[in-house]
Amino acid sequence: MSKPKVFITRHIPREGLDLLKEQVDLEIWDKSEPPPYSILLEKVQEIEGLLCLLTDQIDQRLINHAPHLKVISQMAVGYDNIDVQAATNREIPVGHTPGVLTEATADLTWALLMAITRRVTEAEDYIKQGKWTTWQPMGLLGSDFVGATLGIIGLGRIGRAVARRARGFNLNILYSQPHRLEVGLEQELGVNYVPFEQLLKESDFISLHTPLTEKTYHLIGKNELKLMKETAFLVNTARGGIIDQKALYDTLKQGEIAGAALDVTEPEPLPKDHQLLTLSNVIVTPHIGSASYQTRSKMAIMAAQNLLAGLQGQPLPNCVNY
């Protein structure tokens, strides 16, 4: 009996491949860049399983060009690159990898928050440019954490992990989202619910952890940025489209907020000549929220398990649409 054909759109950690190599007829795209859409269209015509990444456009046209496709497994928690409704119409389950990247992404959120508020990258550039001649009492001053206010927009798994870390800094923690948490959970996390605009006005640091939807696209725009303190910092480890980057650039350029740190951008990758990269009070990292050896290995295993379950006609351990 022949093995089901599977296409993986990039090399993934060995732990995931080890689960698959004996059970499927496996083809892996071996370049560092994502496969072009035309290649994806070609590959899906023959396969039964697709293991993809956020960088792959899995739209209705692609799904309808895959007559034998039984399962789509994404190695990511988000899936806004996949037309889930089109897959559902074809009765194709869509898998993802939730939960496993929570702690790694929360860690990076704190790394970015501390780096931007204490001007770490600015200080490094300062040395490399030969400007460090003496200790200066007014040089490269940043902001304290203890006693400040952190506003978290979206208190899901990652937002809660960030809140737990914030308690160690004795921060006043505010959160805002469409639905308020139970009082007991608020008390456990040490957070206070406030309306969205109040959070923007009162927070010294704002961290974004909401999914990208039609309602959250450009959730942070010109008007929202104007509500923030001039001394406030904005961190985004969720999705790039949540921030209107043109408005963010203008706001930072005019000194209306203190700084921003972005692990996600719109588009990705951000062009090297993008105006945001000209600002000293901006840190941009290349979507590395889950980039630890342990986390990426776990994600690969989960993606492989989802794929195998779908190929065998079994419920996916982590399914988006069923």
C-alpha atoms as one frame of an Amber mdcrd trajectory, in Angstrom:
protein
   0.000   0.000   0.000   1.416   3.365  -1.028   2.126   6.028   1.562   0.147
   9.286   1.471   1.961  12.148  -0.251   2.824  15.114   1.932   4.426  18.469
   1.114   6.173  20.570   3.779   6.784  24.161   2.774  10.105  24.520   4.664
  12.544  22.510   6.731  11.206  22.053  10.265  12.900  20.665  13.405  13.992
  17.044  13.211  11.605  15.926  15.961   8.625  16.605  13.702  10.191  15.015
  10.641  11.053  11.881  12.598   7.343  11.314  13.256   6.536  11.578   9.566
   9.353  10.029   7.554   8.337   6.384   8.032   4.623   6.960   7.515   4.331
   9.325   4.555   5.841   9.990   1.156   7.504  13.234   2.154   8.663  16.174
   0.038  10.233  19.208   1.703  10.825  22.585   0.080  14.575  22.897   0.618
  15.104  26.630   0.125  15.275  29.231   2.905  12.579  31.358   1.262   8.935
  30.187   1.100   7.844  28.345  -2.040   6.288  30.699  -4.598   2.520  30.530
  -4.894   2.858  28.975  -8.346   4.874  26.125  -6.856   2.289  25.591  -4.123
  -0.439  25.410  -6.762   1.552  22.754  -8.548   2.383  20.699  -5.454  -1.098
  20.576  -3.949  -2.553  18.872  -6.993  -0.877  15.594  -5.995  -0.743  15.612
  -2.199  -3.005  14.390   0.577  -1.351  16.349   3.380   0.077  19.884   3.564
   2.268  21.128   6.423   2.614  24.879   6.041   3.806  28.048   7.762   2.467
  31.569   8.269   4.412  32.718   5.226   2.346  30.505   2.886  -0.805  31.792
   1.208  -3.350  29.002   1.537  -6.364  30.588  -0.104  -9.551  29.315  -1.711
  -7.954  28.946  -5.130  -5.140  26.813  -3.722  -7.486  24.634  -1.682  -9.772
  24.054  -4.652  -6.740  23.037  -6.744  -5.994  20.193  -4.318  -8.377  17.352
  -5.248  -6.795  14.783  -2.908  -6.052  17.032   0.062  -7.192  15.564   3.394
  -5.551  17.848   5.949  -3.800  21.201   6.318  -1.455  21.412   9.295   0.081
  24.766  10.151   3.171  25.025  12.339   1.961  28.168  14.104  -0.727  29.185
  16.532  -2.174  31.775  14.133  -3.799  30.864  10.828  -4.862  34.121   9.188
  -2.941  33.047   6.056  -5.375  30.143   5.562  -8.885  30.413   4.139 -10.425
  28.248   6.836 -13.919  28.570   5.390 -12.738  27.286   2.013 -11.119  24.315
   3.758 -14.272  23.667   5.762 -16.346  23.734   2.581 -14.114  20.934   1.313
 -14.347  19.127   4.686 -10.601  19.539   5.163  -9.522  19.927   8.808  -7.029
  22.689   9.575  -4.557  22.114  12.395  -2.423  24.590  14.335  -0.062  24.598
  17.335  -1.603  26.607  20.190  -0.318  26.905  23.735   3.175  25.570  23.168
   4.677  28.943  22.224   3.070  30.892  25.076   6.067  31.069  27.394   8.643
  31.741  24.673   6.578  34.592  23.235   5.971  36.062  26.690   9.727  35.911
  27.318  10.433  37.788  24.091   7.779  40.361  24.968   9.678  41.124  28.145
  13.015  41.130  26.344  11.695  43.725  23.888   9.984  45.768  26.586  13.122
  45.975  28.687  15.347  46.612  25.677  13.273  49.518  24.364  12.630  51.159
  27.730  16.283  50.918  28.824  17.520  51.845  25.332  19.689  48.744  25.019
  20.070  48.773  21.231  20.682  52.525  21.235  23.417  52.017  23.823  25.036
  49.286  21.751  25.030  51.493  18.646  26.417  54.346  20.770  29.479  52.252
  21.581  29.927  50.912  18.053  29.844  54.454  16.690  32.698  55.456  19.016
  30.604  57.884  21.051  31.397  56.392  24.475  34.051  58.707  25.894  33.001
  58.896  29.543  30.193  58.112  31.980  27.487  60.736  31.583  24.883  61.454
  34.291  22.313  62.407  31.647  23.293  59.903  28.990  20.863  57.348  27.529
  18.302  57.686  30.298  15.478  55.154  30.193  12.407  54.372  32.289  11.895
  52.434  35.518   9.516  49.483  35.724   8.740  49.299  39.419   5.505  51.090
  40.197   4.714  51.843  36.541   1.555  50.775  34.684   1.480  48.035  32.061
  -1.509  47.821  29.742  -2.149  44.456  28.087  -4.508  44.381  25.115  -5.781
  40.808  24.836  -5.465  38.607  27.901  -5.339  35.187  26.297  -2.617  32.617
  26.967   0.285  34.883  26.044  -1.210  37.996  27.594  -1.676  36.123  30.869
   1.894  34.847  30.780   3.081  38.432  30.323   0.907  39.523  33.262   2.448
  36.853  35.484   5.921  38.120  34.646   4.828  41.710  35.288   3.944  40.942
  38.891   7.634  40.400  39.638   8.259  44.031  38.721   5.526  45.307  41.027
   3.693  46.814  38.076   0.129  48.055  38.075  -1.415  45.830  35.385  -4.404
  46.913  33.300  -6.038  44.887  30.566  -8.684  45.427  27.930 -10.497  43.042
  25.603 -14.082  42.504  24.403 -14.969  40.140  27.255 -13.950  40.627  30.862
 -12.368  37.720  32.762 -13.907  36.166  35.838 -13.114  38.096  38.999 -11.244
  35.141  40.481  -8.881  34.965  37.504  -8.339  38.729  37.603  -7.320  38.439
  41.239  -5.038  35.488  40.515  -3.263  37.421  37.759  -3.294  40.723  39.639
  -4.922  42.587  36.748  -7.586  45.269  36.517 -10.070  45.522  33.654 -10.500
  48.965  32.082 -12.040  50.254  28.843  -9.729  50.360  25.831  -9.289  54.142
  25.739  -8.580  54.316  29.458  -5.843  51.721  29.069  -4.245  53.771  26.303
  -4.310  56.940  28.410  -3.022  55.474  31.673  -0.386  52.929  30.629   3.353
  53.538  30.673   3.894  50.377  28.626   1.387  48.757  26.260   1.731  45.180
  25.026  -0.431  43.754  22.219  -1.646  40.155  22.411  -4.862  40.119  20.422
  -5.444  38.011  17.285  -5.582  39.722  13.912  -9.187  39.950  12.705 -11.232
  42.426  10.720 -12.040  44.182  14.004  -8.440  44.351  15.233  -6.814  45.359
  11.933  -5.136  48.718  12.619  -6.611  48.655  16.110  -3.753  50.970  17.044
  -3.936  53.897  14.650  -3.442  57.651  14.672  -6.238  58.402  17.152  -5.243
  55.626  19.543  -1.583  56.642  19.506  -2.547  60.213  20.355  -4.239  58.967
  23.521  -0.987  57.443  24.789   1.424  59.247  27.084   4.433  60.941  25.510
   6.554  58.752  27.788   4.794  55.503  26.854   6.248  52.517  25.001   4.397
  50.143  22.659   5.320  46.468  22.156   3.798  44.148  19.550   4.476  40.400
  19.494   1.024  39.499  18.101   0.460  40.420  14.425   1.828  43.326  12.413
  -1.529  44.389  11.006  -2.811  45.354  14.461  -0.773  48.582  14.209  -1.067
  51.222  11.505   2.682  51.509  10.902   2.452  54.817   9.013   0.659  56.347
  11.985   3.211  54.779  14.329   6.105  56.252  12.368   4.569  59.730  12.392
   3.842  59.501  16.117   7.383  58.383  16.967   8.974  60.900  14.639   7.045
  63.713  16.327   7.973  62.481  19.800   4.364  61.840  20.789   5.269  58.476
  22.357   8.668  57.368  23.647   9.319  54.231  21.620   8.116  50.972  20.098
   9.397  47.408  19.832   7.959  45.147  17.126   8.501  41.444  16.567   5.777
  41.454  13.907   5.309  43.896  11.051   3.179  44.618   8.022   4.512  43.346
   5.649   6.907  40.621   6.707   9.753  40.853   6.063   9.915  44.600   6.583
  11.875  46.199   3.697  15.371  47.246   4.782  14.678  50.818   3.688  11.403
  51.072   5.651  11.031  54.397   7.432  10.536  52.769  10.838  14.085  51.405
  10.647  15.477  54.945  10.465  14.310  55.739  14.003  16.532  55.211  17.035
  13.552  54.667  19.351  12.301  51.585  17.476  13.392  47.961  17.791  12.310
  45.504  15.087  12.981  41.767  15.286  12.133  39.211  12.555   9.116  37.411
  14.109  11.149  35.395  16.624   8.525  35.094  19.374   8.625  31.291  19.317
  12.270  31.030  18.282  13.715  28.790  20.954  14.987  25.287  20.256  12.565
  23.735  22.707   9.485  25.609  21.504  10.065  25.124  17.783  10.659  21.404
  18.340   7.377  21.103  20.224   5.592  23.015  17.470   6.997  20.661  14.829
   5.811  17.626  16.792   2.309  19.085  17.190   2.126  19.943  13.492   3.217
  16.410  12.570   0.655  14.882  14.922  -2.121  17.009  13.414  -1.027  15.996
   9.935  -0.950  12.274  10.691  -4.343  12.360  12.391  -5.903  14.046   9.366
  -4.339  11.578   6.953  -5.757   8.723   9.022  -9.220  10.254   9.132  -8.997
  10.873  12.874  -9.798  14.079  14.807  -6.845  16.466  14.904  -5.375  17.041
  18.394  -5.496  20.782  17.719  -8.049  21.675  15.070  -9.273  25.100  13.981
 -12.487  24.160  12.190 -13.791  20.861  13.635
